[in-house]
């Protein structure tokens, strides 16, 4: 029987989601959508020691920003679902709220001989570890040591049964079989074999807080939630033999999910895992959204840095996957079409900050002027500029401009920007007149032999009687300079200095027709009074 594809993203709310975590969620999502399956979110919050307030909300918000919308586990309001319904049949989706169901599964394993009760205190285990280490050995709780420790395998039944009743700090441990080769298949890594003698008797359930550990909760929930593929980070590969053995012990091998372990995201130099510190050091975000920790430290986020979610999703998808040809730009829908686990690379994917920016620039180019204008207006407002809907001539003194004026500017500079915030750096002089002039540019171009010509060109522009648009002005302007045999570059740079405050910027005809003759005349007066 073929089963409906069901995959899950199962984050632990121990902090903000790293971009590698978002990639894991994305690959799960793409895999599910391509097969018409379900993408489920489950919150693995059984480790109360590592619980971080706000992390769950952050994770859901980050996925939502990316457009990675779960079919099950999170409702329309972005809340993790707590009560079961037709759409969310396995609720609650937070493991802490599923607490009561895990104990009987752990006990079922004890009854079947696959697990046992352990009564060793932290001190006793510490002492044992110290003792073995001083003898030059390493301590591992497994077949080699378990009979010398305090558990239901080593103690007489009457004794351990009494401890079970009287004590509240015991655990249930998995009884790792002796010298067995676990044969596993990974959809990315292929066949893997591990001998159980290298593994330990992991704790599955703790009486102290009556909570399962990750391993038990993960297997039980993947089974109950009918998960068909587990796609997760490679840090979980060492747990895979235990997970295989747990499926076997429960008698669930028939419906055991297939596994795919994704390689790590690597530092830009390829040496080691991409960490938060690399981002801080090299100046790029490693988190999807900004995160402020309990100490008030701020970590940068792609969203706050001005990345478009589409660009972020696209760049993440390409970190570790390729379509097999040289295409690089994919919308989420196109990724759903093109994605395949077979083309996910085994080796780590090296992060490249310049490439990340390149993606954003590509997306910015394709955005409509209207959308970019919407995004740019708040930036302008933050600079003290007022934008009005009604058409009006630009008012530099009152710092008030029409939306149409902003649109004309956006259209002009769209191709030059990587982020919307760049618009301001590229052309702030279209809103605020230069108050000073870049010294070296002024020294180079504002020379008498140039500016006397430039002043005549300015008069030509101010006296121009045709329609005052770039299209009708540009030709005659250049023709005027050329017919006088004046040095075009030098003259234009003199004017640019007056208009921009530097010798770089947009074309003269573009600038003057945007700001208008009046403002142009004012800027010419200002440069004369300042530099002459
Ligand atoms: N809670 C685990 C994590 O945060 C999930 C691992 C898995 O997907 O099995 O990485």
Boltz pocket constraint, residues with backbone or C-beta under 6 A from the ligand:
constraints:
  - pocket:
      binder: B
      contacts: [[A, 8], [A, 9], [A, 10], [A, 11], [A, 12], [A, 44], [A, 218], [A, 230], [A, 231], [A, 232], [A, 233], [A, 236]]
      max_distance: 6.0
